[in-house]
Amino acid sequence: MKKYVCKVCGYEYDPAAGDPDNGIAPGTAFEDIAEDWVCPLCGVGKEDFEPVD
């Protein structure tokens, strides 16, 4: 599973860790997160994230 980074603030979503504070369990692929999820640091939507190489 790929990591994704927020283009606005640099927050990195790591699927291995998930985002438990916002209801995303560890092991959840970025593609499987609900479309209304937002960056926990700056509040932008999934469209402002890009995959990390």
Phi, psi and omega in degrees: 000136181278149170274153178231145181239141178286125181288343183273310187242349179091002177302134179253122174272118179252114182302330180295329181265331184068203176219068188302330180296339181242023172083014179256112185289148173305142181092003180271119177295148180305320181297337183268357178284143179304146182296339181269004176294144178233159178303128182291345180265315186240350173087007178281162183277176182301334181294345180262018176250150176225151181293148177265130179281000000 
